[in-house]
Amino acid sequence: MKKITNLVWNLRMWKETRAQDLIEYALMAGFVAVAAGAIMPGVATQITTIFSKVSSSLTLAAS
């Protein structure tokens, strides 16, 4: 019975795609930020500051 339950949960995980959109949007936002920093050097410092704040927030949330 336990093997069947594990199989059902694994099949549900493979079908789960709701979080995929969030990851794709996050990657796209990161790519746009890096591209903007490369094109406009004046914006690069502001982007670095934002990524530092996000990193700090994620570190605090993880602990």
PyMOL commands that set and color helices and strands:
alter all, ss='L'
color gray80, all
select helices_A, chain A and resi 2-15+18-39+41-62
alter helices_A, ss='H'
color red, helices_A
deselect
rebuild
show_as cartoon
